[in-house]
């Protein structure tokens, strides 16, 4: 469910100039939390500029097991992979109430005709996400569950000091399981083991990295 209404101009202000002009061509829509914006496998050519909130990009198999590819935050866009007319390659769901500027393929084409330099931005976006998908596939194929878990936690650590204590953004064991392609029970067991080893501290929706994680477990 979404609603369309005029937006506060302040929502456009944080966008990069080249993305701001694209967003202004779209129809502003407001979505509730847990709304499905894109369904994997369906046809569609809308591009979404995320003005407020965050969404997750994921896929689900026939048994209902989910794999999360990543999260998109305000100031970015998604849906560009289907501008070639092919089916959607993944599903997208809001993680909180979101506001988007929704553009059709013709809107994007007109923008590229008037501002051709944006084509470079679009190509870079596609390459970046293709590389991310390739890295996810590589980890799934070459790393065991612990290896994928450790890689995710270190990725969440970001630029924080490698040997220092870092508190990660709120995340549940199920969220982690969806990211690493494992069961919640397996993830919980590994996290408990790491806590016993003094590598992490666990709280409610909180993980604190105390020291560098071992390469093997």
PEPEWO-V788556 format. One record per residue. N is the residue number from 1. RES is the residue in one small letter. SS is DSSP state (H for helix, E for strand, C for the rest). D_CENTER is the distance of its C-alpha to the mean C-alpha in whole Angstrom. Layout:
N;RES;SS;D_CENTER  N;RES;SS;D_CENTER
This chain:
1;x;C;21  2;x;E;20  3;x;E;23  4;x;E;24  5;x;C;26  6;x;C;26  7;x;C;24  8;x;C;25  9;x;C;25  10;x;H;24  11;x;H;20  12;x;H;21  13;x;H;22  14;x;C;19  15;x;C;18  16;x;C;19  17;x;H;22  18;x;H;21  19;x;H;18  20;x;H;20  21;x;H;23  22;x;H;21  23;x;H;19  24;x;C;23  25;x;C;24  26;x;C;21  27;x;E;22  28;x;E;21  29;x;E;19  30;x;E;19  31;x;E;17  32;x;C;17  33;x;C;15  34;x;C;14  35;x;C;15  36;x;E;14  37;x;E;13  38;x;E;13  39;x;C;15  40;x;C;15  41;x;C;18  42;x;C;19  43;x;C;21  44;x;C;19  45;x;C;19  46;x;C;18  47;x;E;15  48;x;E;13  49;x;E;13  50;x;E;12  51;x;E;15  52;x;E;14  53;x;C;12  54;x;E;8  55;x;E;6  56;x;E;4  57;x;E;5  58;x;E;8  59;x;E;12  60;x;E;15  61;x;C;18  62;x;C;22  63;x;C;22  64;x;C;19  65;x;C;17  66;x;E;14  67;x;E;11  68;x;E;8  69;x;E;6  70;x;E;3  71;x;E;2  72;x;E;4  73;x;E;7  74;x;C;11  75;x;C;13  76;x;C;10  77;x;E;10  78;x;E;9  79;x;C;12  80;x;H;14  81;x;H;14  82;x;H;17  83;x;C;19  84;x;C;21  85;x;C;22  86;x;C;21  87;x;C;19  88;x;C;15  89;x;C;14  90;x;C;11  91;x;E;11  92;x;E;9  93;x;E;10  94;x;E;10  95;x;C;10  96;x;C;13  97;x;C;15  98;x;E;14  99;x;E;16  100;x;E;15  101;x;E;18  102;x;E;18  103;x;E;20  104;x;C;22  105;x;H;22  106;x;H;25  107;x;H;24  108;x;H;22  109;x;H;25  110;x;H;27  111;x;H;25  112;x;H;25  113;x;H;29  114;x;H;29  115;x;C;27  116;x;C;27  117;x;C;25  118;x;H;22  119;x;H;22  120;x;H;21  121;x;H;18  122;x;H;17  123;x;H;18  124;x;H;17  125;x;H;13  126;x;H;14  127;x;H;15  128;x;H;12  129;x;H;10  130;x;H;13  131;x;H;14  132;x;H;10  133;x;H;11  134;x;H;15  135;x;H;14  136;x;H;12  137;x;H;16  138;x;H;18  139;x;H;17  140;x;H;17  141;x;H;21  142;x;H;22  143;x;C;21  144;x;C;22  145;x;H;20  146;x;H;22  147;x;H;21  148;x;H;17  149;x;H;17  150;x;H;19  151;x;H;16  152;x;H;13  153;x;H;15  154;x;H;17  155;x;H;13  156;x;H;13  157;x;H;16  158;x;C;15  159;x;C;19  160;x;C;20  161;x;C;24  162;x;C;24  163;x;C;27  164;x;C;26  165;x;C;25  166;x;E;21  167;x;E;20  168;x;C;16  169;x;C;14  170;x;C;15  171;x;C;13  172;x;C;15  173;x;H;17  174;x;H;16  175;x;H;12  176;x;H;13  177;x;H;15  178;x;H;12  179;x;H;10  180;x;H;14  181;x;C;15  182;x;C;18  183;x;C;20  184;x;H;20  185;x;H;23  186;x;H;23  187;x;H;20  188;x;H;22  189;x;H;25  190;x;H;24  191;x;H;23  192;x;H;26  193;x;H;28  194;x;H;26  195;x;H;27  196;x;H;31  197;x;C;31  198;x;C;30  199;x;C;26  200;x;E;24  201;x;E;25  202;x;E;24  203;x;E;24  204;x;C;22  205;x;C;18  206;x;E;19  207;x;E;19  208;x;E;22  209;x;E;22  210;x;C;26  211;x;C;26  212;x;C;25  213;x;C;24  214;x;C;26  215;x;C;26  216;x;C;27  217;x;C;28
